[in-house]
Amino acid sequence: MYNNFSFAHKTELVKYKNKYIQTYSFGDGDNVVLSLPSFPHSGLTYLLFLRHKKHVNAKFITFDLPGWIGYSENTFDDDKFSFTEIVNIVDSILNHYKVDRFNVIGYSFGGALALQVAQRFHNRVNRIVLVSTIVNANLIKNLMIVRKIKIAHYFKLAKAIRNVINKSALDFFKYFRAEGIPENLLDEYRGMLGRLNNKILLDSAYKLFTSDFTDEFNEVMDKEFMIINSKEEDLMFKIQATYIRRLLKTEKSIYLHGTHDDFIFKPDSEVVNKVIEFLGSQDNKISSTEVMM
């Protein structure tokens, strides 16, 4: 089904604090795109986003966050998730790949990370793509999903979030097997699931849903942004997208028709092309658009 894309990727281990972070790179272009995944996935999922492309005019670099799905070793003290730690890991990855200037894309949880990466490496980041991103959790603190995460964190119900992820994974594998994704890639991902750290997973979600990254956002306002969200996704993402666009006032926007997961599960070729054009080129004139999914 995917004769135009080989799913080929290069894997490299990056040493950090005497531990190893699993990284991936793929694509044909010269411009580097640091790709930050959605919770709790491996960065390898960006291969799925690009699966309909024969040639990718950018070099995507991504990695597995410690404690999430993937092969990176745990670098967190006492299994406590830290955004600062992730940005420090990114610093080591950029040094390993000898990256100077780069663009960044963050999907869902990855969007919050993207803002902090852009803040830390302000003079090296050109463009930022945020997909269904949580920026200010104060705006959604009364939503049921946020209240459940806070309760689970208070009572240390780390196994509960692992059970939810395992259940979602069954649908994940069923869908992509039917889509014709190579079995070796699915096997690789299945192996990653066994390395989840329940405590880090729960603490990651808790930190996201109790944080406000508006200050970080304000410090990178001078960058070029593309904001992507779906008209059918959960209310919390709609609230955040409205807030982001109000802060920016001017940005390139893509409005999807589909669920939150469809950015990866059912990538629209027009969306993929616009994202790659924005991230992989120095000269971009992309207008706001609405794409049916």
C-alpha positions in Angstrom: 0.0 0.0 0.0 2.9 2.3 0.7 5.2 1.7 -2.2 6.2 5.3 -2.4 7.6 5.4 1.2 10.0 2.8 2.6 9.6 3.7 6.3 13.4 3.8 6.3 14.9 5.6 9.3 18.2 5.8 11.0 18.6 5.0 14.7 21.3 6.5 16.8 21.9 6.4 20.6 22.8 9.7 22.2 24.7 9.6 25.5 23.2 11.8 28.2 24.1 11.6 32.0 25.8 8.2 31.3 22.4 7.0 30.0 21.3 6.5 26.4 18.6 8.3 24.5 17.2 6.6 21.4 16.9 9.0 18.5 15.7 8.7 14.9 16.3 10.6 11.7 14.6 10.4 8.3 13.9 12.6 5.3 15.9 13.9 2.3 16.2 17.7 2.9 18.8 19.9 4.4 16.7 21.8 6.8 16.4 20.1 10.2 13.0 19.6 11.8 13.1 18.6 15.5 9.9 16.6 16.0 8.4 16.3 19.4 5.7 13.5 19.8 2.3 13.4 21.5 1.8 11.7 24.9 2.9 8.9 25.4 4.3 8.0 22.0 7.7 7.4 20.5 9.0 10.0 18.1 8.9 7.2 15.6 5.2 8.0 15.0 6.3 10.9 12.8 7.1 8.2 10.2 3.4 7.4 10.2 2.5 11.1 9.5 4.8 11.0 6.5 3.8 7.6 5.2 2.2 8.9 2.0 5.2 10.9 0.9 7.8 9.6 -1.6 10.3 12.2 -0.8 10.5 14.4 2.3 12.2 17.7 1.7 13.5 18.1 5.3 15.5 16.1 7.8 13.3 15.0 10.7 15.1 14.3 14.0 13.1 12.9 16.8 13.5 10.7 19.9 11.9 8.6 22.6 11.2 10.5 25.8 12.4 8.6 28.9 9.5 6.6 30.5 7.3 6.9 27.5 6.9 4.4 24.7 10.4 3.8 23.4 13.9 2.6 24.2 15.4 5.7 25.9 16.8 5.0 29.4 15.3 6.8 32.4 17.1 10.0 33.3 14.5 11.4 35.7 15.3 11.7 39.4 12.8 9.6 41.5 10.7 9.1 38.3 9.6 12.7 38.4 9.0 14.1 34.9 10.8 17.4 34.1 10.3 19.6 31.1 13.7 21.1 31.8 15.2 17.7 31.6 13.7 17.1 28.2 15.1 20.4 26.9 18.5 19.4 28.3 18.2 16.1 26.4 17.3 18.0 23.2 20.5 20.0 23.7 22.6 16.8 23.7 20.7 15.5 20.6 21.4 18.7 18.7 25.1 18.6 19.6 25.2 14.9 18.6 23.7 15.6 15.2 25.8 18.9 14.8 22.6 20.9 14.3 22.9 24.7 14.2 19.6 26.2 13.0 16.4 24.2 13.0 12.6 24.3 12.9 10.4 22.5 15.4 7.1 20.7 15.4 5.2 19.6 18.5 2.1 17.5 18.5 -0.2 17.6 21.5 2.1 17.3 24.6 5.0 17.8 22.2 3.7 21.3 21.5 4.4 22.4 25.1 7.8 20.9 24.7 8.3 22.8 21.4 7.7 26.1 23.1 10.3 25.5 25.7 12.8 24.2 23.2 12.2 27.4 21.1 12.7 29.5 24.2 16.0 27.9 25.2 17.4 27.9 21.6 15.7 31.1 20.6 18.4 32.3 18.1 18.6 28.9 16.4 14.9 28.2 15.8 13.2 29.6 12.7 9.7 28.2 12.5 7.3 26.4 14.9 4.4 24.1 14.2 2.0 23.5 17.0 -0.6 20.7 16.6 -3.4 20.5 19.1 -1.3 21.9 21.9 -1.9 22.6 25.6 -0.4 26.0 26.5 -2.3 27.2 29.5 -3.9 24.4 31.7 -5.6 27.0 33.9 -8.2 27.4 31.1 -9.2 23.8 31.3 -8.8 23.0 35.0 -12.5 22.2 35.5 -12.8 19.7 32.6 -13.3 16.1 33.7 -10.2 14.7 32.1 -8.0 17.2 34.0 -9.8 16.5 37.3 -9.3 12.7 36.7 -5.5 13.2 36.1 -5.2 15.2 39.3 -7.1 12.6 41.3 -5.0 9.8 39.9 -1.8 11.7 40.7 -2.9 12.5 44.3 -3.8 8.9 45.0 -0.7 7.6 43.0 -2.8 5.5 40.7 0.0 5.1 38.1 -1.2 1.7 36.9 -4.5 3.2 35.8 -2.9 5.3 33.2 -0.9 2.3 32.0 -4.1 0.3 31.5 -5.6 3.1 29.4 -2.5 3.2 27.2 -2.5 -0.6 26.7 -6.1 -0.5 25.7 -5.5 2.3 23.2 -2.6 0.4 21.8 -4.8 -2.5 20.7 -6.8 -0.1 18.5 -3.5 1.4 17.3 -2.1 -1.9 16.1 -5.4 -3.0 14.6 -5.8 0.1 12.6 -2.3 0.3 11.3 -2.1 -3.4 10.4 -5.3 -2.9 8.3 -3.6 0.2 6.7 -0.7 -2.0 5.5 2.0 -0.6 7.8 5.0 -3.0 7.7 4.8 -5.7 10.4 8.4 -5.2 11.4 7.6 -1.5 12.3 4.6 -2.6 14.3 6.7 -5.2 16.1 9.3 -2.6 16.9 6.6 -0.4 18.4 5.1 -3.3 20.3 8.5 -4.0 22.0 8.6 -0.3 23.1 5.4 -0.7 25.0 6.9 -3.0 27.5 9.3 -0.3 28.6 6.7 2.2 29.9 7.3 3.7 33.3 3.9 4.1 35.0 5.1 6.8 37.4 6.7 8.9 34.8 3.6 8.6 32.6 1.3 9.8 35.3 3.6 12.6 36.4 4.0 13.7 32.7 0.3 14.1 32.3 0.0 15.9 35.7 2.7 18.4 34.9 1.1 19.2 31.6 -2.3 19.7 33.1 -1.1 21.9 35.9 1.2 24.2 33.9 0.9 27.5 32.1 3.4 28.1 29.3 2.2 31.6 28.4 5.5 33.2 29.4 7.5 30.8 27.2 5.1 31.6 24.4 5.5 35.3 24.8 9.3 35.0 24.5 9.1 33.3 21.1 6.4 35.5 19.5 8.9 36.7 16.9 9.0 33.3 15.3 6.8 32.1 12.4 4.1 29.9 13.6 1.7 27.4 12.0 -1.2 26.3 14.2 -3.0 23.1 13.5 -6.1 21.8 15.2 -9.3 19.8 14.4 -12.8 21.1 14.5 -14.0 17.8 15.9 -11.3 17.3 18.6 -12.0 17.4 22.4 -13.1 20.7 23.9 -9.8 21.2 25.8 -7.9 21.4 22.5 -10.4 23.8 21.0 -10.1 26.1 24.0 -6.3 26.0 23.7 -6.3 26.7 20.0 -8.5 29.8 20.5 -6.1 31.0 23.2 -3.0 30.4 21.1 -4.5 32.3 18.1 -5.5 35.2 20.3 -2.0 35.4 21.7 -0.4 35.3 18.2 -2.9 37.4 16.3 -1.1 36.5 13.1 -0.2 32.9 12.1 -0.6 30.3 9.4 -3.5 28.1 10.4 -4.7 24.7 9.2 -8.2 23.6 10.4 -8.7 19.8 10.2 -11.9 17.9 10.1 -11.3 14.8 12.2 -10.4 13.6 15.7 -7.3 14.6 17.7 -5.5 11.4 16.6 -6.2 11.8 12.9 -3.1 14.0 12.5 -1.1 10.8 12.7 -3.7 8.1 12.1 -5.2 9.6 9.0 -2.8 12.2 7.7 -4.3 14.2 4.8 -1.8 14.6 1.9 -2.5 18.4 1.6 -1.8 18.9 5.3 1.4 16.9 5.1 2.5 18.9 2.1 1.8 22.2 3.8 3.6 21.2 7.0 6.7 20.0 5.1 6.6 23.1 2.9 6.5 25.3 6.0 9.2 23.5 7.9 11.5 22.4 5.0 11.8 25.6 3.1 13.3 29.0 3.8 10.7 30.9 1.7 7.1 30.2 2.6 3.9 31.8 1.7 1.2 29.6 3.1 -2.2 31.0 3.8 -4.8 29.8 6.4 -6.7 26.9 5.1 -9.3 24.3 6.0 -8.7 20.7 5.1 -11.3 18.0 5.1 -10.2 14.7 6.7 
